[in-house]
Amino acid sequence: MYYPIGAPDPYKSIVFTPGWGGNSASMSSWATYFASHGFLAMTIGPNDEINDSHQQRGEGLIDAIESIRQENSRAGSPLYGLIDMDSFSVSGYSMGGGASHNAAMIDGSLKALISLNPTVLMEDCDLCPGEEYDGVIYCICLVPELVEHSVPSLIFAGEVEVNELTAYEGMLGQDIYANMPESTDKIMFEGAGAGHGFVAYPSGEVQEYALNWLKHQVLGDTDACESLLEIPSSSSEYLINIECEESIEGDVNGDTLV
């Protein structure tokens, strides 16, 4: 768990989970980045780094939020009384990025979601056609019903990512964005010429847009929202459906009255 020193409290939280084969340490660069900007950030790893499903990883994100909640009331905790108990966001890379949407389907009260080069692998035999593999029927697909949540989502994807992950064709970041409800705030930032490692680590415009997403959705920062409307120079495609509230000089409480 990473937390800021001297930043205004209560702290807003975000939890990160890694991709296939990764552990909590693999998300530490993202966690330290957000902690350096005033957020409480936690990294987790799956119980089984190889075999845990997207759904299990999503459940792990929700469990991690409960652990953060307990820190707020644990005697001796350095975070005792410093955590905003109503502000939790989730993020992850690759499988973890897809699992963030599983978490959003479990808990619609999440404030925001940052999906880093996500893959999804959702099984539903009512919605997906079945295919046999080694004598077992699997029903895997991506349809709107499987990502029908209202958690504001920033999705990063690579322009040529599908060339590396052919088995996930139709189940990558671009596809998640297309299947999500239009009523949900969402952005898809496709990195020009980028592959699956596009946003494995924070850098450049990627970290700027990720931070502005949380500032906008969690802190209500109007300037951050305006920044998100600008098309990043490193993108090959930038899809966005958000609108920013007009700020009025002297309106200190956001009620449009001066």
C-alpha positions as CSV (number, residue, x, y, z in Angstrom):
1,M,0.0,0.0,0.0
2,Y,1.4,3.4,-1.0
3,Y,0.1,6.7,0.5
4,P,1.1,10.3,0.2
5,I,2.9,12.2,3.0
6,G,1.5,15.6,3.8
7,A,-1.3,15.5,1.2
8,P,-4.8,16.7,2.1
9,D,-7.0,14.0,3.6
10,P,-9.2,12.0,3.5
11,Y,-7.3,10.0,0.8
12,K,-9.1,8.7,-2.3
13,S,-8.0,5.2,-3.1
14,I,-7.2,3.2,-6.2
15,V,-6.3,-0.6,-6.4
16,F,-4.1,-2.1,-9.1
17,T,-3.9,-5.8,-10.2
18,P,-1.4,-7.2,-12.6
19,G,-1.5,-9.2,-15.8
20,W,-1.1,-13.0,-16.3
21,G,2.0,-14.3,-14.5
22,G,2.5,-10.9,-12.7
23,N,2.6,-10.2,-9.0
24,S,1.7,-7.1,-6.9
25,A,5.3,-5.7,-7.4
26,S,4.7,-5.5,-11.1
27,M,2.2,-2.7,-10.6
28,S,4.3,-0.7,-8.1
29,S,5.4,2.0,-10.6
30,W,1.7,2.9,-11.2
31,A,0.9,2.8,-7.5
32,T,3.8,5.1,-6.6
33,Y,2.9,7.5,-9.4
34,F,-0.6,8.0,-8.1
35,A,0.6,8.1,-4.5
36,S,2.9,10.9,-5.5
37,H,-0.1,12.9,-6.6
38,G,-2.1,12.5,-3.4
39,F,-3.9,9.2,-3.8
40,L,-3.8,6.1,-1.7
41,A,-2.7,3.3,-4.0
42,M,-2.7,-0.4,-3.3
43,T,-1.2,-3.2,-5.4
44,I,-2.4,-6.8,-5.2
45,G,-1.6,-10.1,-6.9
46,P,-3.8,-13.0,-7.7
47,N,-3.7,-16.1,-5.5
48,D,-2.6,-18.1,-8.5
49,E,-0.7,-15.9,-11.0
50,I,-1.2,-18.4,-13.8
51,N,-4.6,-20.0,-13.3
52,D,-6.8,-17.3,-11.7
53,S,-9.5,-16.2,-14.0
54,H,-10.5,-12.6,-14.9
55,Q,-13.5,-13.0,-12.6
56,Q,-11.4,-14.1,-9.7
57,R,-9.0,-11.2,-10.2
58,G,-12.0,-8.8,-10.3
59,E,-13.2,-10.3,-7.0
60,G,-9.7,-9.7,-5.6
61,L,-10.0,-6.0,-6.4
62,I,-13.2,-5.8,-4.4
63,D,-11.6,-7.7,-1.5
64,A,-8.7,-5.3,-1.6
65,I,-11.0,-2.4,-1.1
66,E,-12.4,-4.0,2.0
67,S,-8.8,-4.3,3.3
68,I,-8.3,-0.6,2.7
69,R,-11.5,0.1,4.6
70,Q,-10.2,-1.8,7.6
71,E,-7.0,0.2,7.7
72,N,-9.1,3.3,8.3
73,S,-10.3,1.9,11.7
74,R,-7.3,-0.4,12.6
75,A,-5.6,0.8,15.8
76,G,-2.0,1.7,15.0
77,S,-2.6,2.0,11.3
78,P,-0.7,5.0,9.7
79,L,-3.9,5.6,7.8
80,Y,-6.2,5.6,10.7
81,G,-9.1,8.0,10.0
82,L,-7.4,9.3,6.9
83,I,-9.2,7.3,4.2
84,D,-12.3,8.5,2.2
85,M,-14.6,5.6,2.8
86,D,-16.8,6.5,-0.2
87,S,-14.1,6.9,-2.9
88,F,-12.5,3.7,-4.4
89,S,-11.3,3.2,-8.0
90,V,-9.7,0.2,-9.7
91,S,-7.1,-0.5,-12.4
92,G,-5.1,-3.2,-13.8
93,Y,-2.8,-4.3,-16.7
94,S,-3.7,-6.9,-19.3
95,M,-5.8,-9.6,-17.5
96,G,-5.9,-7.1,-14.6
97,G,-7.3,-4.4,-16.9
98,G,-10.1,-6.7,-18.0
99,A,-10.7,-7.8,-14.4
100,S,-11.3,-4.1,-13.6
101,H,-14.5,-4.4,-15.6
102,N,-15.4,-7.6,-13.7
103,A,-15.0,-5.6,-10.5
104,A,-17.2,-2.8,-12.0
105,M,-19.9,-5.4,-12.7
106,I,-19.7,-6.5,-9.1
107,D,-19.7,-3.1,-7.5
108,G,-21.3,-0.2,-9.3
109,S,-20.3,2.2,-6.6
110,L,-16.7,2.4,-7.8
111,K,-15.7,6.0,-8.7
112,A,-13.5,5.2,-11.7
113,L,-11.7,2.6,-13.7
114,I,-8.4,2.7,-15.6
115,S,-8.0,-0.3,-17.9
116,L,-4.3,-0.7,-19.0
117,N,-4.0,-2.8,-22.2
118,P,-7.0,-4.9,-21.1
119,T,-8.0,-8.4,-22.2
120,V,-11.3,-9.9,-21.3
121,L,-12.3,-13.5,-21.1
122,M,-15.9,-13.7,-20.1
123,E,-17.8,-16.9,-20.1
124,D,-21.6,-17.0,-20.3
125,C,-23.4,-19.9,-22.1
126,D,-26.6,-17.9,-22.2
127,L,-25.0,-15.1,-24.2
128,C,-22.0,-16.7,-26.0
129,P,-21.8,-19.6,-28.4
130,G,-20.2,-22.8,-27.0
131,E,-17.0,-24.3,-28.5
132,E,-15.5,-27.6,-27.5
133,Y,-11.8,-27.7,-26.4
134,D,-10.3,-31.0,-25.0
135,G,-13.8,-32.4,-24.5
136,V,-15.0,-29.4,-22.5
137,I,-17.6,-26.8,-23.8
138,Y,-16.5,-23.2,-23.3
139,C,-18.8,-20.2,-24.0
140,I,-16.6,-17.2,-24.3
141,C,-17.3,-13.9,-26.0
142,L,-17.7,-10.1,-25.5
143,V,-21.1,-8.7,-25.8
144,P,-22.6,-5.5,-24.4
145,E,-24.4,-7.3,-21.5
146,L,-21.1,-8.5,-20.1
147,V,-19.7,-4.9,-19.7
148,E,-23.0,-3.2,-18.9
149,H,-21.8,-1.1,-16.0
150,S,-21.8,2.6,-15.1
151,V,-18.3,3.0,-13.7
152,P,-16.5,5.8,-15.7
153,S,-13.8,4.0,-17.7
154,L,-10.5,5.1,-19.3
155,I,-9.2,2.3,-21.6
156,F,-5.7,2.2,-23.0
157,A,-5.0,-0.1,-26.0
158,G,-2.3,-0.6,-28.6
159,E,-2.9,0.0,-32.3
160,V,-1.2,-3.4,-33.2
161,E,-1.9,-5.2,-30.0
162,V,-4.1,-7.8,-31.7
163,N,-1.1,-9.0,-33.7
164,E,0.5,-10.1,-30.4
165,L,-2.7,-11.5,-28.9
166,T,-4.5,-13.1,-31.8
167,A,-6.5,-15.4,-29.5
168,Y,-8.0,-12.3,-27.9
169,E,-9.2,-10.8,-31.2
170,G,-12.5,-9.1,-30.4
171,M,-11.8,-9.0,-26.7
172,L,-9.3,-6.1,-26.3
173,G,-9.5,-2.5,-25.2
174,Q,-11.1,-1.2,-28.4
175,D,-13.7,-3.9,-28.2
176,I,-14.5,-3.2,-24.6
177,Y,-15.1,0.4,-25.4
178,A,-17.4,-0.4,-28.3
179,N,-19.5,-2.8,-26.1
180,M,-19.8,-0.5,-23.1
181,P,-23.0,1.6,-22.7
182,E,-23.0,5.1,-24.2
183,S,-24.5,6.3,-21.0
184,T,-21.2,5.5,-19.1
185,D,-18.4,8.0,-19.2
186,K,-15.6,6.4,-21.3
187,I,-12.5,7.1,-23.2
188,M,-10.4,4.8,-25.4
189,F,-6.8,5.9,-26.0
190,E,-5.2,3.8,-28.7
191,G,-1.4,4.2,-28.8
192,A,0.0,4.7,-32.3
193,G,2.0,1.7,-33.4
194,A,1.9,0.3,-29.9
195,G,1.5,-3.3,-28.8
196,H,0.4,-5.0,-25.6
197,G,3.1,-3.3,-23.5
198,F,1.9,0.2,-24.3
199,V,0.9,1.2,-20.8
200,A,2.6,-1.5,-18.6
201,Y,4.4,1.4,-16.9
202,P,3.5,5.1,-16.5
203,S,5.1,7.6,-18.8
204,G,4.4,10.7,-21.0
205,E,0.9,11.3,-22.1
206,V,-0.2,8.0,-20.8
207,Q,0.4,8.9,-17.1
208,E,-0.9,12.4,-17.7
209,Y,-4.3,11.2,-19.1
210,A,-4.6,8.5,-16.4
211,L,-4.0,11.1,-13.6
212,N,-6.4,13.6,-15.2
213,W,-9.1,10.9,-15.4
214,L,-9.0,10.3,-11.7
215,K,-8.8,14.1,-11.0
216,H,-11.9,14.6,-13.2
217,Q,-14.0,11.6,-12.0
218,V,-12.9,11.5,-8.4
219,L,-12.0,15.1,-7.5
220,G,-14.3,16.9,-9.9
221,D,-11.4,18.9,-11.3
222,T,-12.7,20.9,-14.3
223,D,-9.3,21.7,-15.7
224,A,-8.5,18.0,-15.7
225,C,-11.7,17.3,-17.6
226,E,-10.8,20.0,-20.2
227,S,-7.4,18.4,-20.7
228,L,-9.0,15.0,-21.4
229,L,-10.9,16.6,-24.4
230,E,-7.6,17.2,-26.2
231,I,-6.5,14.4,-28.6
232,P,-3.1,13.0,-27.4
233,S,-0.3,13.3,-29.9
234,S,0.8,9.7,-29.3
235,S,-2.7,8.2,-30.2
236,S,-3.7,6.6,-33.4
237,E,-7.4,6.8,-32.3
238,Y,-9.0,8.6,-29.4
239,L,-12.6,8.0,-28.7
240,I,-14.4,9.9,-26.0
241,N,-18.0,10.6,-24.9
242,I,-17.5,12.8,-21.8
243,E,-18.6,16.4,-21.5
244,C,-17.1,19.0,-19.1
245,E,-19.1,21.3,-17.0
246,E,-18.5,24.9,-17.8
247,S,-16.5,26.6,-15.0
248,I,-17.5,30.1,-13.9
249,E,-14.9,32.4,-12.4
250,G,-15.7,33.0,-8.8
251,D,-18.0,29.9,-8.5
252,V,-16.2,28.2,-5.6
253,N,-18.8,25.6,-4.8
254,G,-19.8,24.5,-8.3
255,D,-23.5,25.6,-8.1
256,T,-23.2,28.0,-11.1
257,L,-23.9,30.9,-8.8
258,V,-21.4,33.7,-8.1
